[in-house]
């Protein structure tokens, strides 16, 4: 089955000219590109691009008095197909709770976006307990036929942006525990590089969520090619 490769540009690149360059460089890659909101506008992207467009976050309401927020309906109207929800940087720096993440998932599904739900343990935490709890709370009261549409990214927080990736064999154990409960596509994320990318696929992951390495076009192209 086709593997899912997602680029999370986070708050990069730092201006429009650079964003245009980066979009042009990844134009022919079969991947999902999640740029900052301000670069989602169609005219910034090269025409005929092969990649699919994703966003890094959304609010749970359709519209209203939520200064600074972006709704899933707005994303949908810009041609966005999927949205990252519950990334650990949002949980940590913006105090997103599982309850908020649950509302965001429901809203994204309601407006026809594919949610990419990020879960994972912090340094020293028990991966199984954390992943179990997050799945239970984040997917609370979402009907099975909707749960199936969600892509899950297992991202150990200690592995994100540190260069300290989770060994594929260790990640495989957590994947096994998750697959006992859910039947979703599960990606791995956390310091993915082209050196290690294919190994996650070999142990059973359905794709990768790539942060830092997605800003290096050559490196990201290698990752896409490897899987
Ligand atoms: P990283 O980020 O690849 O830079 O570790 C992954 C992520 O935050 O999704």
Boltz pocket constraint, residues with backbone or C-beta under 6 A from the ligand:
constraints:
  - pocket:
      binder: B
      contacts: [[A, 8], [A, 155], [A, 159], [A, 160], [A, 161], [A, 162], [A, 163], [A, 189], [A, 190], [A, 191], [A, 192], [A, 209], [A, 210], [A, 211], [A, 212], [A, 213]]
      max_distance: 6.0
